[in-house]
Amino acid sequence: MRILLFDPFQGAAGDMIIGALLSLGADKKSVEKAMSSVVAKPDFTIVKKCGISALKVQTNADKTHRNLDQVLEIVEKAAASKDVIDMSKRVFERIAKGETAVHGVLKHFHEVGADDAIADVLGACTAFLSLKTDAVYIKPVNLGDGFVKTEHGRMPVPAPATVEILIESGLKTFSENNPKYGELCTPTGAALLSEFYQKNQLQPAGKILSVGYGAGTKDLEDIPNVLRAAIIESDNQYKDYVEILETNVDDITGEVLAYTMQRVMEEGARDISSIPVTMKKGRNGFLIRVICSPDDSDKFVRILSEELGTLGIRHMQAVHRSILKRTFETVKLSINGESYNINVKIGWIENKPANLKTEFEDARSCAQKTGLPIREITLMAEDIARKKVNKREVTK
């Protein structure tokens, strides 16, 4: 598992994030293309910050006030992939939500509606997605200290809009007790890190594959004004962390419960179960248990509340789950002159196949078309897959 680690010990801004990710090996050509499509061609230069070589990004854009719709229209037309455009739009929606909470009706962005911010967001999202890491971990963000000059005058650091963005994200922060640093985390930097954040609560452990530094604008005498990022190859390649949600219900029908369980699985839960229980005052009820990714827990809390009317849901966070290495073997069944491709999932222990299981939807489709019992289909597919794997082992 490759983990992207951000270490914003001196804050974060859009240009710093791009510089750090490019230093890690992000696709420079795609980043330059995306940024150039909304402003002039950016400049990338290596600078020294207290002896550390860092990549400085300059967008070469003018300052222009725009509202959210105008910004999103520009983003939509950028020379970037759909995933980059969608992520960039979410970043600006985070910023808009933060500014609206502070200023009320948002006629235009106050600090980040200029083309340089649009270029920074597009460039950062392009770089982030091009690295194709499996997880993200973000250390506490340094917000700075003192005051920052804004359109509304001098504001205390962090700026009010930045605070609102960080509240929504759940990111951990700290502040340097040194007014000369001023603002270290900008609204754009906060919104980008918030979008990248995956609520990983455990410090990644493993081998550092690469490290990069993105340069900030300020030059400080006693500390390098850079954002550090690293890619770590986790030693826990086949370990996983899940969140378990539980609630008790005693006033729903079987039909509602079945529908809720189906909806939860369709929305991407790892598993859901209903367990008959005896509740207080001797009432019969069900213990509903959902296993999901920590990133998705809020979504499933909402679904359970909407469908079951429950008023309280228990969270068991960051539960460690050991999982086997898994691969898929596609086998071909020939039945009544027709061929059917069936996927079989194989679990491995120390490079030996431990168990095999036919993918249910493949087996069901084959059973419906052939008229054979689904159990017979699964046994045939698993038998062929086992022979293929064993033959491969003998050949080795």
N, C-alpha and C positions, 0 to 999 in steps of 0.2 A: 504494500500500500504506500503510495506517494502522498505525503502530506505537505501542503504549502503553509509555511509558518511566517506570519508577519510579526515583526518586533518594532512597534512604533514608539520606541523609547524617547524620540524627539518629535512626536506627533506624526501627522500624515496630511498630505494634500494630493490632489489629482496628479500633478506632474511627478511628485515623489513616488507615487504608486506605480506609474508607468515606468519610470526609471528603474525601480527595484525589480519589476517583473521582466523587463527587457534584459537586465543584467543576469537574470536567472536563465535566460534562453528563450523567452517568449518570441513569437513570430514578428520580427521587426518590420518585415515587408507589409504584412497585413495591418499592423498598427499604424504605420506611416500612411497607408492607403486610406484607412478609415478617417484618420485625422485630417488628411489633405482634402478629403471630400467635403468638409464643412468649413475649413479655413485654409490658409496658405500651408505650404509644406513645412512641417515642424523641423526644428534643429535638435540633434542629439549630440552632446559633447561630454567628454570626461573632465570632471573638475575635482579639485582637492578640497575636502572639508576636514580640517584638523588632521591632515595626513592620510585620510581615507579617500581612495579613488571612488567616485560615485558618478552615476549617469545623470546629467542635467537635461531636462526636456523643456524646450521653448516652443510654444504653439504659434507664435507670430500672429496673434489675432487681435482685433480691435475690441474695445469695450462697447457693448451694445445692450440696452435693456430689452428683455423679451418676456412675454408671459409663457405659461406652461404649454398652451396649445401651439404657440409658435416654436418653442423649443422642440416639442415632440414631432412637429412637422419636419423640422430640419433633421432630426434623428432618423425619422422614417426614410428619408431620402439618402442617407449616408451609404457609402460603399462598404457595407459590412454585412455579415451573415444575419439571418433572422434571430438567432440566439443572442448575438451581440446587441442588436437593435432592441429586442425585448428587455434584456437586462438593463440597457442604458435608460430606457423609458422608466423602468421601475426605480432606478436611482433618482431620476428627476422627480418622480412622484413622491419619493421619500423627502426630498428637499422641499417640494411644494407643500407637503403636509406640515413640515417643521415650520416653514415661514408663515403659513396660514395660522398655525397655533399661536404664533407670536404677534403677527401684524393684523390678523383678521382677514378680510377679503384681499386676495392676492391679485392685484392688477398686473404686476410684473415681478419677476424675480429681483430681489434687492442686491444680492452680492454675487450670484452665480448664474445670471441669465445671459452672460456674454458668450461670444463664440469660443473663447478660450476654454470655458468650463465645458461646453458641449464637446469640444475636441478632446479635452482631458478625460471625460467620462467614456466616450467612444473608444479612445485609445486604451484606457485602463481595462475596460470590459473585454476588448479584443485580446489584449495581452493575457488577461486572467484565463479566459476560456481556451486560448491556444496552448497553455501549459498542460491542460488535461490531467490535473491532479485529482486524487481520490477524496481528499478531505482538506479542510482549512482550519488552522488554529491561529488565533490572534491574541497576543499578549496584551496586557493593559495599555491603553492609549494615553500618552502624555498630552494633556490639553493646553499646557502653558500657564501663564500667569499675567497679571496686569490688565491692560485695556487694549482694545482693537478699534480702529477707526472704521465706522460704517456709514452708510447713507443717512442714518438717523443720528449720527454723532458718535461719541466715544462710548463703547459698551464694554462691560467687564468680560474677561476671558473665563470660560468659553462663551462665544456669542450665543444669544438666546436661541437662534434657529439650530445651531449645532447641538445645544443641550436637548432640544426636542427630538432631533434625529437620533441621538444616542439613547434617549429614554426608550424609544421604540425598539432599538436594536438589542439591548441587553448586554452590550459590550462593557467590559470593565475599563475603568479609567483612573488616572491620578493626575495631580497638578504639581508642577514645580513651584516651589516657594521662591520665585525669582522674577520680579516684574519686568526685568529687561528682556526676557524671552518673548513676551507678548503672546500672540495667538500661535499655537503650534499645530492644532488640528482644525482645519477649515471645514465648512459645511460640506463641500464636495468630498473631501477626504473621509469625513464621518459617514456620508451616505454610501460611498463606495465600499468601505470596510463593512458597513452594516449589511450591504447586499451580499458580500462575499462570505460573511460570517455564517457558520453552520452549527453554532451552539455546542461546540465540542468542549466539554468541561475537563478533559484529561490531557495533561501535558504530553505531547507526542514524544515517544522514545524510539531511537533508531540511529541510523547512520546519515550524517549530513552529506548530501550529494552535491549541492551547490549553494552559494550564497551571493546575494546581490545587494547593491546600495543605490537608492534613488536620492538625488540631491535636492534639498530645499533651497529656497531663495536666499534666506538670511545667512550671514556669515557670523558665527559665534566664536569667541576666543577660547572658551573652556570645554566645549563639547561639540562633536561633529553633528551638524544639522542634516541628518540623513534618515531615511527609512530603510531598515534592514529587513530583508526577506530571505528565506532559505527553503530548499526542498529537502525533505527528510524521507528516507526509505524506512518505514516502520518495521520493527522486528516482529510486531504482532500482525503478520500478514493475513492470518486466517482467524483473527479475533474480531469481534463485533460488539457494538454497544447499542442497546435498545432501551426504550422506555416502556413501562407497563402501566396502563391506565385501568382502574377498576371502579365499578359502581354497583350498588345494589338496587334492584327495581322489583316492585311487587304489584304494579297496577297496569301492566301492558298485556296485550293479546299475543298469541303465538305468531300471528301473521305480521304484526308490527315488529316483533323481535327478529323474525326471519328476514324481513325487509331491511332492517337496520344492519344486521350482520352482513348481508349481501352488499349494501352500500359501503360499509366500512372497508370490505375487501376490495371493492372496485376502486376505492379512493387510494389504495396502495398500502394498506396495513400489512404487517408481516403475518398476523394471525388474529383471530377473534374466537372467543369461546363463551358459552353460557352454561353456568353450573347451577343446578337446582339447590337452593338453600332454604333453611328455616330461619326467618327473620324474627325481630322482636315481636312480642305478643302472639307468637305462634303462627305468624303469617307465612305463607309459602311465597317464595320469590326466586329471583335469579341473580347470581353474581356474574356480571358481564366483565370480561377481561380482554383488553386489546393490547397487542404487542406491536410497537411501531418504532420508526426512527425517531430520535429525539427532535429532529427538525420538524416532524409532522405532528407532534403531540397537540399543538393548539388546534389544528384542523380537526382532529378526531374528538377532542373535547367538545368542540362546537357541534359536530355531528351527533354525538351521544346526547348532548343537551337538547338539541332540536327534535330528535326522533323519539327519545325515551322520556323527555321531560324531567330528567334527573337534575337535582339542585347541587350535587356535590360529586366530584370525581377525584379519586386518589391517584397520586403520581408516585411511581417508584422510578427514579431517574438514574440514567447511566448504568443500567444493569449489564454486567459483562456476560456475553454469550459466546461460548466456544463453538466454532463451526468447522466442519471439515472442508478441505479443499474440494471444489466441485467442478466437474466438467460435463459436457454433453456429448453423447455419442448418437449420431443419426443412423438408424437402421432401416432397411427396406423390407417390408412384408409383401409377399406375392400371394394374393388371395383371389381365386376365380379369374385368373388371367389379368388382374389389375395390380398395380404397385402402389404401396402406401408408405410414405416416409414418416417414421415415428422417432421422436427424440426421447432418449433415456438419460436421466440424470445419474451421474456416478459420484459417490463420495469416496475420498481417498484418505488412507492413513499410512504415512511413511511410504508413499509411492506404490501402495497396494490398494486395489479396489475393495472398499469395505462394504458398500451396499449399492444397489441399483434400483431405480424407480422410474417407471414410465411416466412421461408427462400426460396428465389426465386428459387435457383437451385434445391432444393428438389421438389418444386411444379411443376417446368417445366418438370423434369424427369417423375414425376407421370402423368402429363397431356399428355406427348408424348406417354407414354405406354398405357394409358387408352382411349385416344381420347376425354376426357372431357375438357371443357374450363379451363384454368389455374385459372381464377377468381373463379370458382366453387370449385376447389381444395383448394385454400387458405381459402375460407370461411368455408369449412368443417373442415379443420385442426384447424383454430382459434377457431371455436365453440367448438370442443372437448377439446382443451387446456384450454379454459375459464372455461368450466364445471369442469375439473380436478382441476384447481387452486381454484375455488370457493368451491368445495367440501372439499378440504384440509383446507380452511379457516374456514368452518363451523365445521369441526371435531375438530379444535383447540379450 
